[in-house]
């Protein structure tokens, strides 16, 4: 893979997440790796996919519960629990 500038990487990441619904876990993993290599924070974009299996969340493959002032997101593909402050 050739080296790209930080601005090009940022543009590529934003373009990827603008149309994330039809992406594969392999593509999500690749974009996350690019973001980490260029020290680009994903911030709220991290909540759009599973941290463990990189599957993109849609209505069928996750469930959300609120427990103890935290939002608990359960991935139904790998049963990973991610917890976020409210």
Secondary structure as UniProt FT lines:
FT   HELIX           6..18
FT   TURN            21..22
FT   HELIX           25..37
FT   TURN            38..39
FT   HELIX           43..48
FT   TURN            51..53
FT   TURN            59..60
FT   STRAND          62..67
FT   TURN            68..69
FT   STRAND          70..75
FT   TURN            76..78
FT   STRAND          81..85
//
